[in-house]
Amino acid sequence: MVQRPEFYLISMAAELLEMHPQTLRKYERLGLVRPHRAAGSMRVYTREELDRLRMIKALVEGAGINLAGVQRLLSISDVAARIRPLVDRRTRRQARSQAQLERAVDELLDLLGMDR
């Protein structure tokens, strides 16, 4: 089995994603991704960040969603990801998890522009 690297420099990431490196820099400036920095401030992307970039590309190119919409969807996705483990642990640590869950749901509703 071929072992894939864990980290990718911007040039390799751009090639794998069939995107221009400048597009990756733009997405970083907008806060859509946060690559790590290696010596000399070189951007280093993880597999998870590549997956996130693939999702961004699909939303922009495949679904025709603008970058503001992508930012909103990614924020919602991030909050939902934080909610999932709180729900799983809810029965073990009821009171603390309940408060965390309520804050996360409130944040999600705010992102969706919905009343509580």
Backbone hydrogen bonds, N-H to C=O, Kabsch-Sander energy under -0.5 kcal/mol:
donor,donor_aa,acceptor,acceptor_aa,energy
4,R,2,V,-0.5
8,Y,45,Y,-2.6
10,I,43,R,-0.9
13,A,9,L,-2.8
14,A,10,I,-2.8
15,E,11,S,-1.9
16,L,12,M,-2.7
17,L,13,A,-2.2
18,E,14,A,-0.7
18,E,15,E,-0.7
19,M,14,A,-2.7
23,T,20,H,-1.2
24,L,20,H,-1.4
25,R,21,P,-2.1
26,K,22,Q,-2.3
27,Y,23,T,-2.5
28,E,24,L,-1.8
29,R,25,R,-2.5
30,L,26,K,-2.1
31,G,28,E,-1.5
32,L,27,Y,-2.4
33,V,27,Y,-0.8
36,H,44,V,-2.1
38,A,42,M,-2.9
41,S,38,A,-1.5
42,M,39,A,-0.6
44,V,36,H,-2.6
45,Y,8,Y,-3.6
47,R,6,E,-0.7
50,L,46,T,-2.0
51,D,47,R,-2.3
52,R,48,E,-2.2
53,L,49,E,-2.5
54,R,50,L,-2.3
55,M,51,D,-2.0
56,I,52,R,-2.4
57,K,53,L,-2.7
58,A,54,R,-2.3
59,L,55,M,-2.4
60,V,56,I,-2.7
61,E,57,K,-3.0
62,G,57,K,-0.7
62,G,58,A,-1.0
63,A,58,A,-1.7
65,I,59,L,-2.7
70,V,66,N,-2.2
71,Q,67,L,-2.5
72,R,68,A,-2.0
73,L,69,G,-2.6
74,L,70,V,-2.7
75,S,71,Q,-2.2
76,I,72,R,-2.3
77,S,73,L,-2.5
78,D,74,L,-2.5
79,V,75,S,-2.2
80,A,76,I,-2.6
81,A,77,S,-2.2
82,R,78,D,-1.5
83,I,79,V,-1.8
84,R,80,A,-2.0
86,L,82,R,-0.7
86,L,83,I,-0.5
87,V,83,I,-2.1
88,D,84,R,-1.9
89,R,85,P,-1.9
90,R,86,L,-0.6
90,R,87,V,-0.7
92,R,89,R,-1.2
93,R,89,R,-1.9
97,S,93,R,-2.5
98,Q,94,Q,-2.3
99,A,95,A,-1.9
100,Q,96,R,-2.2
101,L,97,S,-3.0
102,E,98,Q,-2.5
103,R,99,A,-2.1
104,A,100,Q,-2.4
105,V,101,L,-2.7
106,D,102,E,-2.4
107,E,103,R,-2.3
108,L,104,A,-2.3
109,L,105,V,-2.7
110,D,106,D,-2.4
111,L,107,E,-2.3
112,L,108,L,-2.0
113,G,109,L,-0.6
113,G,110,D,-1.0
114,M,109,L,-2.9
